[in-house]
Amino acid sequence: MADGDSADYRRKKAFFNKVLTVYGRKPVLEALLDPNLDCYRLHLADSNKSAAILDQITALASQRGAELLVHDKRALSRISRNGKHDQGVAADILCPKFSDLESFLAAPPVAAEQRLLALDGISNPANVGMIIRSAVAGGIDGILWSKAGNADLGPLVIKASAGTLFRAPLIFCDNLSTALQQLQQSHYRVLVLNANAEQQLGTHTLSGKRVYVLGNESDGVSAAVAEIADSDLAIPMQNGVESLNVAVSAALIAYLDR
């Protein structure tokens, strides 16, 4: 690949890494009604029957300057990645704070203090959405989301995030443990939550660049991640309570480690 072609490919990849495809008539309409969101493309199935909401969606997309593309139902299913629930409509929304790990690490040096959350198999869309909402509200610098194991970033996540997903600093990766090792090479400390850890959140001053890993709702942090973690951290609890909902844990991290 020639240098010019390579640079063009990187630009296109960086652009599409910032695109989130929203599907379903009501979610797409809500996105188009939000003046703070930039709709890049509207996708419609050629099998759609006339409906007032579709007319409204099409009119809003045209007003916003979005490109309109019509596909057969199978092609639209590939775009939405959820043919059973896309209702013949999908929209590409630009999310300026989205990036992949390569782009994140290649950006200009970040501040000495940097806080990231990493999602390790969070399967409940409501939990993913609430984690994102707390992270955005609490000023977390990045949310590492791997394609494997975590809930898809669909309408349920958008709803639970109260729309904050669109402006969240999401960092995409293919494999979480590999991504965490790359971050370690860039001087990030990987911290996993462990109820038996001696160090407790809120009682020790943490500094530097750090990544808090949030584990699966039932099984906790995966063995591959636990093996490479730099240290464990406990959330102090009383009255015999052994664990908290993972979204609650994310909120505590966002606000207790500042």
Secondary structure, DSSP 4 states (H G I P E B T S, - for coil): --HHHHHHHHHHHHHHTTEEEEESHHHHHHHHH-TT-EEEEEEEETTPPP-HHHHHHHHHHHHTT-EEEEE-HHHHHHHHS-TTTSTTEEEEEE-TT-EEHHHHHHSSPPPS-EEEEEEES---HHHHHHHHHHHHHTT-SEEEEETTTSPPSSHHHHHHTTTGGGGS-EEEES-HHHHHHHHHHTTEEEEEE-TT-SSBTTTS---SEEEEEEEBTTTBS-HHHHHH-SEEEB----TT-----HHHHHHHHHHH--
